[in-house]
Amino acid sequence: MKESFLKAIPLLSKIQESGFEAYFVGGSVRDYLLQKEIADVDIATSATPEEIRTIFPKTIDVGIEHGTIVVLYNGIPYEVTTFRTEAEYIDFRRPSEVQFIRSLDEDLKRRDFTMNAIAMDKEGRFVDPFHGMQAIKDRIIKTVGTAEDRFSEDALRMMRAVRFYSQLGFQIEETTYQALKSSASLLANISTERKLAEFEKLLAGKSRIQALLVLADTGLLSYLPCTSPFVETINSIEKYDCSKLSVNEMWGILLYLFNIELHKVNDFLKSWKLPVKKIKKIHQLLFWLNFRERSHWTNIAMFDAGAEIVEGTEKIYNVLHTQDVNVHIESLLLSYDLLPIKQRSELQVTGTDLQEWFQKTPGPWIKEKLAEAEISVLNKHVSNRKDSLKEWLLRCNQS
């Protein structure tokens, strides 16, 4: 058993010693069966949050109305959730009421996919009423019960299905896939923030291109921000090998293929509620990708872009031109490393120096002279030493 489970076994034991059931559940059990790395383990129990409070001295209320309480045990936080059933959902995402129960099978019945509806006890024995282990063996994504019911309860589950398809490379079972098509419009009820979280996980998955094709084929793409006009573009992306691109680089190639004009990139990404810092990075990738389509990298361009953007831009460029994603990357980064300066602050001349050398008052001329010096240093026309820069600037001023 994995160390993350072993550390939590005493917690399960304490709950059981108090007369309640307790199991590992959800994604940690699924990932354990898939022999994947496990981050956090979640615990389901027949004990109510109030009963958990009486067992453990250190707890934090995080979602107590839904039966979830965090237990701090040996310095590690564990989410412990009471077995529950859920009444009719509202807004296609939230149950109108949660009822605590004592039955593990009933609790597992409310979960989204069979591979996520498996529990494991502290001895490593599995409780699998919906044949999730077989689904994992068969590499199938299938809902617990009727797919239309699960998607009408929480429409985000449709995005989760395609996200798991991208991450795991599993196939979506046929009736589940058909329900994605018939229920796609329900995704309009889900907040952009929740859709973004799933979409970015999808973009990071190993089967990301196939997952994008599924979004297009099922109609889910039409209920994502600003993407409905680009179904045909998504269908053409299969010819590109995007497997080694980062999430930001995936955004970059998508926007490039969508032919989003540079001045409209920010608005497109803002509609997705992306953080400002990420929007800036993606905008830079698009700016320099447009440059790269017209020109080769120069010292000045690499300096202005920075190493991260140079590498990301070149990777997208290589993918678009059906070359290996890392062609020229090593030599480009070596060229970047050899730049005389990599930041403006490294230039060995200041505005104060210029005022002293030229005996002039401050003005726009200072910015112009600093830019001249920067370009000349980058092009290796003059060394980045104060005496050399002074001699060069004064000589240029006389000519």
KEVEXBA-234963 format. One record per residue (C-alpha): y, z, x negated; chain; residue in one letter. Coordinates in nm, 4 decimals. Last residue first. Example, Ala and Ser with C-alpha at 12.3 -4.5 7.8 and 13.67 -1.06 7.14 Angstrom:
+----------+----------+----------+-------+------+
!       yy !       zz !       xx ! kette ! rest !
+----------+----------+----------+-------+------+
!  -0.1060 !   0.7140 !  -1.3670 !     A !    s !
!  -0.4500 !   0.7800 !  -1.2300 !     A !    a !
+----------+----------+----------+-------+------+
***
This chain:
+----------+----------+----------+-------+------+
!       yy !       zz !       xx ! kette ! rest !
+----------+----------+----------+-------+------+
!   6.2225 !  -3.5982 !  -2.9079 !     A !    s !
!   6.4036 !  -3.2722 !  -2.9703 !     A !    q !
!   6.2245 !  -3.0775 !  -2.6965 !     A !    n !
!   5.8891 !  -3.2010 !  -2.8219 !     A !    c !
!   5.9661 !  -3.0557 !  -3.1650 !     A !    r !
!   6.0659 !  -2.7228 !  -3.0125 !     A !    l !
!   5.7492 !  -2.7116 !  -2.8066 !     A !    l !
!   5.5203 !  -2.7976 !  -3.1011 !     A !    w !
!   5.6810 !  -2.5492 !  -3.3435 !     A !    e !
!   5.6664 !  -2.2697 !  -3.0862 !     A !    k !
!   5.3096 !  -2.3551 !  -2.9891 !     A !    l !
!   5.1955 !  -2.3506 !  -3.3519 !     A !    s !
!   5.3681 !  -2.0156 !  -3.4169 !     A !    d !
!   5.2242 !  -1.8630 !  -3.0991 !     A !    k !
!   4.8700 !  -1.9818 !  -3.1589 !     A !    r !
!   4.6665 !  -2.1807 !  -2.9056 !     A !    n !
!   4.6237 !  -2.4835 !  -3.1256 !     A !    s !
!   4.8069 !  -2.8068 !  -3.0445 !     A !    v !
!   4.6900 !  -3.1463 !  -2.9244 !     A !    h !
!   4.3586 !  -2.9873 !  -2.8263 !     A !    k !
!   4.3619 !  -3.1374 !  -2.4736 !     A !    n !
!   4.3437 !  -2.7835 !  -2.3354 !     A !    l !
!   4.6223 !  -2.6708 !  -2.5711 !     A !    v !
!   4.8390 !  -2.9676 !  -2.4727 !     A !    s !
!   4.7821 !  -2.9078 !  -2.1022 !     A !    i !
!   4.8719 !  -2.5380 !  -2.1288 !     A !    e !
!   5.1833 !  -2.6073 !  -2.3370 !     A !    a !
!   5.3100 !  -2.8622 !  -2.0861 !     A !    e !
!   5.2387 !  -2.6198 !  -1.7985 !     A !    a !
!   5.4284 !  -2.3441 !  -1.9821 !     A !    l !
!   5.7199 !  -2.5811 !  -2.0299 !     A !    k !
!   5.7307 !  -2.6730 !  -1.6602 !     A !    e !
!   5.7094 !  -2.3097 !  -1.5480 !     A !    k !
!   5.9965 !  -2.2217 !  -1.7825 !     A !    i !
!   6.2076 !  -2.5172 !  -1.6642 !     A !    w !
!   6.2076 !  -2.3753 !  -1.3111 !     A !    p !
!   6.4668 !  -2.1182 !  -1.4231 !     A !    g !
!   6.5344 !  -1.8275 !  -1.6596 !     A !    p !
!   6.8413 !  -1.8495 !  -1.8886 !     A !    t !
!   6.8259 !  -2.0569 !  -2.2051 !     A !    k !
!   6.8211 !  -1.9775 !  -2.5779 !     A !    q !
!   6.5351 !  -2.2242 !  -2.6332 !     A !    f !
!   6.3197 !  -1.9960 !  -2.8474 !     A !    w !
!   6.4218 !  -1.6704 !  -2.6784 !     A !    e !
!   6.3896 !  -1.8017 !  -2.3239 !     A !    q !
!   6.0546 !  -1.9589 !  -2.4161 !     A !    l !
!   5.9192 !  -1.6358 !  -2.5630 !     A !    d !
!   6.0194 !  -1.4481 !  -2.2466 !     A !    t !
!   5.8360 !  -1.7048 !  -2.0337 !     A !    g !
!   5.5245 !  -1.6356 !  -2.2341 !     A !    t !
!   5.3261 !  -1.8067 !  -2.5111 !     A !    v !
!   4.9775 !  -1.7459 !  -2.6430 !     A !    q !
!   4.7976 !  -1.8925 !  -2.3407 !     A !    l !
!   4.5131 !  -1.6536 !  -2.2519 !     A !    e !
!   4.6856 !  -1.5432 !  -1.9283 !     A !    s !
!   4.6487 !  -1.8975 !  -1.7979 !     A !    r !
!   4.2723 !  -1.8555 !  -1.7932 !     A !    q !
!   3.9880 !  -2.0437 !  -1.9636 !     A !    k !
!   4.1542 !  -2.1246 !  -2.2954 !     A !    i !
!   4.0402 !  -2.3345 !  -2.5921 !     A !    p !
!   3.7645 !  -2.4856 !  -2.3743 !     A !    l !
!   3.4292 !  -2.4659 !  -2.5563 !     A !    l !
!   3.2596 !  -2.2667 !  -2.2782 !     A !    d !
!   3.3587 !  -2.5389 !  -2.0312 !     A !    y !
!   3.1999 !  -2.8041 !  -2.2483 !     A !    s !
!   2.8817 !  -2.5947 !  -2.2618 !     A !    l !
!   2.8974 !  -2.5617 !  -1.8833 !     A !    l !
!   2.9178 !  -2.9387 !  -1.8529 !     A !    l !
!   2.6328 !  -2.9926 !  -2.1005 !     A !    s !
!   2.4052 !  -2.7593 !  -1.9022 !     A !    e !
!   2.5009 !  -2.9072 !  -1.5641 !     A !    i !
!   2.4540 !  -3.2706 !  -1.6710 !     A !    h !
!   2.1637 !  -3.3201 !  -1.4248 !     A !    v !
!   2.0824 !  -2.9890 !  -1.2543 !     A !    n !
!   2.0360 !  -3.1138 !  -0.8961 !     A !    v !
!   1.8123 !  -3.4007 !  -1.0041 !     A !    d !
!   1.9798 !  -3.7170 !  -0.8844 !     A !    q !
!   1.9956 !  -3.8495 !  -0.5298 !     A !    t !
!   2.3707 !  -3.9255 !  -0.5507 !     A !    h !
!   2.4527 !  -3.6687 !  -0.2832 !     A !    l !
!   2.2291 !  -3.4155 !  -0.4593 !     A !    v !
!   2.4001 !  -3.4765 !  -0.7938 !     A !    n !
!   2.7473 !  -3.4392 !  -0.6420 !     A !    y !
!   2.6415 !  -3.1133 !  -0.4720 !     A !    i !
!   2.5179 !  -2.9784 !  -0.8077 !     A !    k !
!   2.8334 !  -3.1019 !  -0.9817 !     A !    e !
!   3.0546 !  -2.9194 !  -0.7338 !     A !    t !
!   2.8614 !  -2.5940 !  -0.7697 !     A !    g !
!   2.8730 !  -2.6042 !  -1.1503 !     A !    e !
!   3.2429 !  -2.6888 !  -1.1690 !     A !    v !
!   3.3184 !  -2.4323 !  -0.8956 !     A !    i !
!   3.1469 !  -2.1514 !  -1.0862 !     A !    e !
!   3.2940 !  -2.2535 !  -1.4243 !     A !    a !
!   3.6584 !  -2.2674 !  -1.3147 !     A !    g !
!   3.8342 !  -2.5425 !  -1.1183 !     A !    a !
!   4.1668 !  -2.5624 !  -1.3036 !     A !    d !
!   4.0052 !  -2.5310 !  -1.6472 !     A !    f !
!   3.7357 !  -2.7848 !  -1.5595 !     A !    m !
!   4.0017 !  -3.0295 !  -1.4370 !     A !    a !
!   4.2130 !  -2.9814 !  -1.7514 !     A !    i !
!   3.9165 !  -3.0303 !  -1.9835 !     A !    n !
!   3.8231 !  -3.3459 !  -1.7951 !     A !    t !
!   3.5387 !  -3.3952 !  -1.5493 !     A !    w !
!   3.4688 !  -3.7530 !  -1.4467 !     A !    h !
!   3.6610 !  -3.9228 !  -1.1680 !     A !    s !
!   3.6717 !  -4.0532 !  -0.8129 !     A !    r !
!   3.3708 !  -3.8828 !  -0.6501 !     A !    e !
!   3.4411 !  -3.5804 !  -0.8707 !     A !    r !
!   3.7890 !  -3.5359 !  -0.7227 !     A !    f !
!   3.6498 !  -3.5333 !  -0.3673 !     A !    n !
!   3.3873 !  -3.2838 !  -0.4863 !     A !    l !
!   3.6695 !  -3.0827 !  -0.6422 !     A !    w !
!   3.8477 !  -3.0364 !  -0.3120 !     A !    f !
!   3.5232 !  -2.9786 !  -0.1192 !     A !    l !
!   3.4077 !  -2.7090 !  -0.3612 !     A !    l !
!   3.7515 !  -2.5480 !  -0.3526 !     A !    q !
!   3.7405 !  -2.5358 !   0.0284 !     A !    h !
!   3.3989 !  -2.3681 !   0.0077 !     A !    i !
!   3.5357 !  -2.1009 !  -0.2262 !     A !    k !
!   3.8469 !  -2.0402 !  -0.0125 !     A !    k !
!   3.6379 !  -2.0104 !   0.3046 !     A !    i !
!   3.4168 !  -1.7545 !   0.1296 !     A !    k !
!   3.7181 !  -1.5393 !   0.0388 !     A !    k !
!   3.8607 !  -1.5659 !   0.3914 !     A !    v !
!   3.5385 !  -1.4386 !   0.5506 !     A !    p !
!   3.3652 !  -1.6857 !   0.7848 !     A !    l !
!   3.4464 !  -1.6576 !   1.1550 !     A !    k !
!   3.2709 !  -1.9883 !   1.2328 !     A !    w !
!   3.5924 !  -2.1305 !   1.3822 !     A !    s !
!   3.7563 !  -2.0222 !   1.0571 !     A !    k !
!   3.5251 !  -2.2639 !   0.8755 !     A !    l !
!   3.6468 !  -2.5648 !   1.0735 !     A !    f !
!   4.0097 !  -2.4529 !   1.0496 !     A !    d !
!   3.9832 !  -2.4149 !   0.6721 !     A !    n !
!   3.8222 !  -2.7575 !   0.6306 !     A !    v !
!   4.0902 !  -2.9418 !   0.8318 !     A !    k !
!   4.3232 !  -3.0192 !   0.5388 !     A !    h !
!   4.0272 !  -3.1497 !   0.3400 !     A !    l !
!   3.9189 !  -3.3935 !   0.6084 !     A !    e !
!   3.5768 !  -3.3160 !   0.7547 !     A !    i !
!   3.3477 !  -3.6104 !   0.6779 !     A !    n !
!   3.0498 !  -3.4347 !   0.8370 !     A !    f !
!   2.8651 !  -3.5279 !   0.5174 !     A !    l !
!   3.1282 !  -3.3447 !   0.3127 !     A !    y !
!   3.1235 !  -3.0499 !   0.5514 !     A !    l !
!   2.7449 !  -3.0280 !   0.5224 !     A !    l !
!   2.7516 !  -3.0632 !   0.1424 !     A !    i !
!   3.0029 !  -2.7811 !   0.1058 !     A !    g !
!   2.8336 !  -2.5457 !   0.3525 !     A !    w !
!   2.5110 !  -2.5974 !   0.1563 !     A !    m !
!   2.7026 !  -2.5256 !  -0.1654 !     A !    e !
!   2.8220 !  -2.1972 !  -0.0177 !     A !    n !
!   2.4624 !  -2.1110 !   0.0788 !     A !    v !
!   2.3378 !  -2.1976 !  -0.2701 !     A !    s !
!   2.1781 !  -2.5348 !  -0.3451 !     A !    l !
!   1.8311 !  -2.5644 !  -0.4961 !     A !    k !
!   1.6461 !  -2.7007 !  -0.1930 !     A !    s !
!   1.9144 !  -2.9528 !  -0.0985 !     A !    c !
!   1.7021 !  -3.2611 !  -0.1697 !     A !    d !
!   1.8814 !  -3.5264 !   0.0356 !     A !    y !
!   1.7008 !  -3.7815 !   0.2523 !     A !    k !
!   1.6618 !  -3.5292 !   0.5342 !     A !    e !
!   2.0387 !  -3.5166 !   0.5840 !     A !    i !
!   2.0352 !  -3.8174 !   0.8189 !     A !    s !
!   1.9414 !  -3.6162 !   1.1309 !     A !    n !
!   2.2233 !  -3.3744 !   1.0542 !     A !    i !
!   2.4680 !  -3.6657 !   1.0607 !     A !    t !
!   2.3276 !  -3.7790 !   1.3967 !     A !    e !
!   2.3844 !  -3.4320 !   1.5450 !     A !    v !
!   2.7376 !  -3.4124 !   1.4057 !     A !    f !
!   2.9596 !  -3.4168 !   1.7135 !     A !    p !
!   2.8074 !  -3.0853 !   1.8395 !     A !    s !
!   2.8919 !  -2.8951 !   1.5205 !     A !    t !
!   3.2321 !  -2.7383 !   1.5946 !     A !    c !
!   3.0934 !  -2.3843 !   1.6372 !     A !    p !
!   2.7211 !  -2.3671 !   1.7250 !     A !    l !
!   2.6137 !  -2.4461 !   2.0795 !     A !    y !
!   2.5535 !  -2.8177 !   2.0186 !     A !    s !
!   2.3255 !  -2.7331 !   1.7261 !     A !    l !
!   2.0857 !  -2.5586 !   1.9648 !     A !    l !
!   2.0012 !  -2.8963 !   2.1191 !     A !    g !
!   1.6325 !  -2.8714 !   2.0274 !     A !    t !
!   1.6377 !  -3.1763 !   1.8000 !     A !    d !
!   1.9584 !  -3.0838 !   1.6173 !     A !    a !
!   1.8616 !  -2.7238 !   1.5477 !     A !    l !
!   1.5130 !  -2.8468 !   1.4490 !     A !    v !
!   1.6686 !  -3.0922 !   1.2010 !     A !    l !
!   1.8677 !  -2.8045 !   1.0506 !     A !    l !
!   1.5396 !  -2.6151 !   1.0123 !     A !    a !
!   1.3818 !  -2.9117 !   0.8325 !     A !    q !
!   1.6738 !  -2.9098 !   0.5909 !     A !    i !
!   1.6550 !  -2.5331 !   0.5378 !     A !    r !
!   1.2832 !  -2.5151 !   0.4629 !     A !    s !
!   1.3279 !  -2.2885 !   0.1579 !     A !    k !
!   1.5709 !  -2.0660 !   0.3455 !     A !    g !
!   1.9290 !  -1.9968 !   0.2362 !     A !    a !
!   2.0856 !  -2.2163 !   0.5049 !     A !    l !
!   1.8765 !  -2.0347 !   0.7687 !     A !    l !
!   2.0070 !  -1.6984 !   0.6469 !     A !    k !
!   2.3571 !  -1.8449 !   0.6829 !     A !    e !
!   2.2795 !  -1.9617 !   1.0363 !     A !    f !
!   2.1408 !  -1.6227 !   1.1415 !     A !    e !
!   2.4533 !  -1.4326 !   1.0352 !     A !    a !
!   2.6787 !  -1.7059 !   1.1763 !     A !    l !
!   2.5173 !  -1.6865 !   1.5205 !     A !    k !
!   2.5816 !  -1.3118 !   1.5347 !     A !    r !
!   2.9460 !  -1.3563 !   1.4308 !     A !    e !
!   2.9981 !  -1.6440 !   1.6740 !     A !    t !
!   2.9059 !  -1.4215 !   1.9663 !     A !    s !
!   2.6156 !  -1.5235 !   2.1889 !     A !    i !
!   2.6641 !  -1.6550 !   2.5431 !     A !    n !
!   2.6722 !  -2.0202 !   2.4329 !     A !    a !
!   2.3181 !  -1.9677 !   2.3019 !     A !    l !
!   2.2004 !  -1.9802 !   2.6635 !     A !    l !
!   2.2457 !  -2.3589 !   2.6498 !     A !    s !
!   1.9381 !  -2.3894 !   2.4278 !     A !    a !
!   1.6995 !  -2.2549 !   2.6938 !     A !    s !
!   1.5100 !  -2.5761 !   2.7771 !     A !    s !
!   1.5007 !  -2.6966 !   2.4173 !     A !    k !
!   1.4102 !  -2.3620 !   2.2598 !     A !    l !
!   1.1540 !  -2.3208 !   2.5394 !     A !    a !
!   0.9859 !  -2.6425 !   2.4235 !     A !    q !
!   0.9552 !  -2.4945 !   2.0747 !     A !    y !
!   0.8013 !  -2.1712 !   2.2070 !     A !    t !
!   0.5517 !  -2.3779 !   2.4087 !     A !    t !
!   0.4677 !  -2.5781 !   2.0947 !     A !    e !
!   0.4367 !  -2.2980 !   1.8379 !     A !    e !
!   0.7133 !  -2.3096 !   1.5769 !     A !    i !
!   0.5672 !  -2.3981 !   1.2380 !     A !    q !
!   0.5974 !  -2.1550 !   0.9473 !     A !    f !
!   0.8031 !  -2.2452 !   0.6371 !     A !    g !
!   0.8861 !  -1.8791 !   0.5923 !     A !    l !
!   1.2639 !  -1.8819 !   0.5506 !     A !    q !
!   1.3507 !  -2.1973 !   0.7436 !     A !    s !
!   1.1070 !  -2.1388 !   1.0310 !     A !    y !
!   1.2213 !  -1.7757 !   1.0342 !     A !    f !
!   1.5793 !  -1.9009 !   1.0824 !     A !    r !
!   1.4639 !  -2.1389 !   1.3568 !     A !    v !
!   1.3049 !  -1.8523 !   1.5496 !     A !    a !
!   1.6010 !  -1.6235 !   1.4778 !     A !    r !
!   1.8367 !  -1.8826 !   1.6239 !     A !    m !
!   1.6304 !  -1.8808 !   1.9439 !     A !    m !
!   1.6186 !  -1.5008 !   1.9364 !     A !    r !
!   1.9981 !  -1.5078 !   1.9614 !     A !    l !
!   1.9498 !  -1.5791 !   2.3331 !     A !    a !
!   1.8482 !  -1.2191 !   2.3971 !     A !    d !
!   1.6769 !  -1.1525 !   2.7301 !     A !    e !
!   1.6846 !  -1.5203 !   2.8318 !     A !    s !
!   1.5122 !  -1.6070 !   2.5044 !     A !    f !
!   1.2278 !  -1.3574 !   2.5557 !     A !    r !
!   1.1756 !  -1.4675 !   2.9154 !     A !    d !
!   1.1771 !  -1.8375 !   2.8272 !     A !    e !
!   0.9206 !  -1.7705 !   2.5526 !     A !    a !
!   0.6700 !  -1.6063 !   2.7852 !     A !    t !
!   0.4807 !  -1.3243 !   2.6150 !     A !    g !
!   0.5499 !  -1.2202 !   2.2564 !     A !    v !
!   0.7032 !  -1.5340 !   2.1125 !     A !    t !
!   0.5249 !  -1.7611 !   1.8666 !     A !    k !
!   0.6104 !  -1.8569 !   1.5093 !     A !    i !
!   0.2918 !  -1.9897 !   1.3476 !     A !    i !
!   0.1691 !  -1.9726 !   0.9885 !     A !    r !
!  -0.1982 !  -1.9629 !   1.0985 !     A !    d !
!  -0.2538 !  -1.6409 !   0.9018 !     A !    k !
!   0.0792 !  -1.5055 !   1.0250 !     A !    i !
!  -0.0141 !  -1.5980 !   1.3832 !     A !    a !
!  -0.3530 !  -1.4325 !   1.3313 !     A !    q !
!  -0.1788 !  -1.1150 !   1.2191 !     A !    m !
!   0.0502 !  -1.1339 !   1.5222 !     A !    g !
!  -0.2423 !  -1.1217 !   1.7614 !     A !    h !
!  -0.0443 !  -0.9681 !   2.0494 !     A !    f !
!  -0.2094 !  -0.6229 !   2.0517 !     A !    p !
!  -0.1853 !  -0.5753 !   1.6742 !     A !    d !
!  -0.2155 !  -0.2109 !   1.5682 !     A !    v !
!  -0.2920 !  -0.2120 !   1.1983 !     A !    f !
!  -0.4564 !   0.0478 !   0.9762 !     A !    r !
!  -0.2821 !   0.1283 !   0.6469 !     A !    g !
!  -0.3648 !   0.5004 !   0.6532 !     A !    e !
!  -0.0034 !   0.5829 !   0.7420 !     A !    k !
!  -0.0216 !   0.3664 !   1.0545 !     A !    d !
!   0.0758 !  -0.0001 !   1.0778 !     A !    m !
!   0.2448 !  -0.1732 !   1.3716 !     A !    a !
!   0.2532 !  -0.5451 !   1.4529 !     A !    i !
!   0.5005 !  -0.7035 !   1.6937 !     A !    a !
!   0.7066 !  -0.8946 !   1.4362 !     A !    n !
!   0.4399 !  -1.1631 !   1.3809 !     A !    m !
!   0.4081 !  -1.1869 !   1.7599 !     A !    t !
!   0.7721 !  -1.2803 !   1.7982 !     A !    f !
!   1.0567 !  -1.1133 !   1.9893 !     A !    d !
!   0.9658 !  -0.7520 !   2.0603 !     A !    r !
!   0.9425 !  -0.6001 !   2.4106 !     A !    r !
!   0.5600 !  -0.5857 !   2.4088 !     A !    k !
!   0.5568 !  -0.3780 !   2.0902 !     A !    l !
!   0.7078 !  -0.0857 !   2.2822 !     A !    d !
!   0.4556 !  -0.1180 !   2.5641 !     A !    e !
!   0.1735 !  -0.1157 !   2.3076 !     A !    d !
!   0.3186 !   0.1936 !   2.1354 !     A !    l !
!   0.3216 !   0.3962 !   2.4589 !     A !    s !
!   0.5191 !   0.7240 !   2.4860 !     A !    r !
!   0.8255 !   0.5844 !   2.6617 !     A !    i !
!   1.2053 !   0.5958 !   2.6293 !     A !    f !
!   1.3929 !   0.3831 !   2.8824 !     A !    q !
!   1.6763 !   0.1548 !   2.7741 !     A !    v !
!   1.9210 !   0.0189 !   3.0312 !     A !    e !
!   2.1347 !  -0.2886 !   3.0875 !     A !    s !
!   1.9530 !  -0.4566 !   2.7982 !     A !    p !
!   2.1856 !  -0.6522 !   2.5704 !     A !    r !
!   2.1817 !  -1.0168 !   2.4543 !     A !    r !
!   2.1787 !  -1.2667 !   2.7407 !     A !    f !
!   2.5093 !  -1.1191 !   2.8653 !     A !    d !
!   2.3050 !  -0.8534 !   3.0471 !     A !    i !
!   1.9325 !  -0.7893 !   3.0005 !     A !    y !
!   1.7176 !  -0.6400 !   3.2746 !     A !    e !
!   1.5570 !  -0.3090 !   3.1781 !     A !    a !
!   1.4189 !  -0.2355 !   2.8323 !     A !    e !
!   1.1114 !  -0.0432 !   2.7329 !     A !    t !
!   1.1053 !   0.2114 !   2.4564 !     A !    r !
!   0.9100 !   0.3715 !   2.1735 !     A !    f !
!   1.1653 !   0.5844 !   1.9880 !     A !    t !
!   1.3290 !   0.4439 !   1.6779 !     A !    t !
!   1.3387 !   0.5914 !   1.3276 !     A !    v !
!   1.5645 !   0.4171 !   1.0794 !     A !    e !
!   1.4939 !   0.5638 !   0.7354 !     A !    y !
!   1.7570 !   0.6747 !   0.4830 !     A !    p !
!   1.6248 !   0.7777 !   0.1384 !     A !    i !
!   1.7426 !   1.0973 !  -0.0346 !     A !    g !
!   1.4059 !   1.2685 !  -0.0039 !     A !    n !
!   1.4226 !   1.2053 !   0.3717 !     A !    y !
!   1.7481 !   1.1184 !   0.5455 !     A !    l !
!   1.6470 !   1.0306 !   0.9011 !     A !    v !
!   1.8524 !   0.7660 !   1.0794 !     A !    v !
!   1.8316 !   0.7726 !   1.4606 !     A !    i !
!   1.7479 !   0.4894 !   1.6976 !     A !    t !
!   1.6631 !   0.5408 !   2.0653 !     A !    g !
!   1.8935 !   0.2785 !   2.2128 !     A !    h !
!   2.1526 !   0.5392 !   2.3172 !     A !    e !
!   2.0972 !   0.6981 !   1.9740 !     A !    i !
!   2.2176 !   0.3961 !   1.7903 !     A !    g !
!   2.3495 !   0.5369 !   1.4621 !     A !    v !
!   2.3154 !   0.9142 !   1.4946 !     A !    d !
!   2.2532 !   1.0533 !   1.1469 !     A !    i !
!   1.9754 !   1.2972 !   1.0568 !     A !    t !
!   1.9211 !   1.5683 !   0.7964 !     A !    k !
!   1.7245 !   1.8775 !   0.9088 !     A !    p !
!   1.4156 !   1.6849 !   1.0245 !     A !    f !
!   1.1714 !   1.7947 !   1.2951 !     A !    i !
!   1.4181 !   1.9243 !   1.5584 !     A !    t !
!   1.6320 !   1.6130 !   1.5213 !     A !    r !
!   1.3249 !   1.3948 !   1.5788 !     A !    i !
!   1.2774 !   1.5682 !   1.9155 !     A !    e !
!   1.6343 !   1.4864 !   2.0159 !     A !    e !
!   1.5842 !   1.1238 !   1.9057 !     A !    p !
!   1.2731 !   1.1041 !   2.1274 !     A !    t !
!   0.9264 !   1.1255 !   1.9729 !     A !    a !
!   0.6759 !   0.8477 !   2.0523 !     A !    s !
!   0.7614 !   0.6907 !   1.7198 !     A !    t !
!   0.8651 !   0.3655 !   1.5558 !     A !    a !
!   0.9505 !   0.3516 !   1.1865 !     A !    i !
!   1.1419 !   0.0870 !   0.9951 !     A !    d !
!   1.0829 !   0.0169 !   0.6260 !     A !    v !
!   1.3600 !  -0.1223 !   0.4098 !     A !    d !
!   1.3470 !  -0.3852 !   0.1348 !     A !    a !
!   0.9944 !  -0.5204 !   0.1174 !     A !    i !
!   0.9120 !  -0.7998 !  -0.1274 !     A !    e !
!   0.6631 !  -1.0469 !   0.0150 !     A !    k !
!   0.2857 !  -1.0185 !   0.0321 !     A !    q !
!   0.2892 !  -1.1965 !   0.3711 !     A !    l !
!   0.1119 !  -0.8984 !   0.5255 !     A !    l !
!   0.3709 !  -0.6689 !   0.3684 !     A !    y !
!   0.6468 !  -0.8992 !   0.4952 !     A !    d !
!   0.5203 !  -0.8644 !   0.8535 !     A !    r !
!   0.4865 !  -0.4874 !   0.8191 !     A !    v !
!   0.8406 !  -0.4592 !   0.6794 !     A !    s !
!   0.9743 !  -0.6939 !   0.9474 !     A !    g !
!   0.8665 !  -0.4847 !   1.2427 !     A !    g !
!   0.6811 !  -0.1562 !   1.2481 !     A !    v !
!   0.5607 !   0.1412 !   1.0428 !     A !    f !
!   0.4047 !   0.3910 !   1.2789 !     A !    y !
!   0.4552 !   0.7379 !   1.4274 !     A !    a !
!   0.2806 !   0.9222 !   1.7100 !     A !    e !
!   0.3921 !   1.2722 !   1.8100 !     A !    f !
!   0.2482 !   1.6242 !   1.7942 !     A !    g !
!   0.4727 !   1.7881 !   1.5356 !     A !    s !
!   0.2145 !   1.7197 !   1.2652 !     A !    e !
!   0.2490 !   1.3510 !   1.3579 !     A !    q !
!   0.6232 !   1.3541 !   1.2858 !     A !    i !
!   0.5655 !   1.5354 !   0.9566 !     A !    k !
!   0.2943 !   1.2859 !   0.8590 !     A !    s !
!   0.5193 !   0.9889 !   0.9287 !     A !    l !
!   0.7828 !   1.1375 !   0.6955 !     A !    l !
!   0.5166 !   1.2099 !   0.4321 !     A !    p !
!   0.4155 !   0.8394 !   0.4493 !     A !    i !
!   0.7684 !   0.7172 !   0.3728 !     A !    a !
!   0.7370 !   0.7078 !  -0.0077 !     A !    k !
!   0.4015 !   0.5306 !   0.0236 !     A !    l !
!   0.5545 !   0.2634 !   0.2484 !     A !    f !
!   0.8256 !   0.1720 !  -0.0047 !     A !    s !
!   0.5627 !   0.1905 !  -0.2800 !     A !    e !
!   0.3522 !  -0.0835 !  -0.1211 !     A !    k !
!   0.0000 !   0.0000 !   0.0000 !     A !    m !
+----------+----------+----------+-------+------+
***
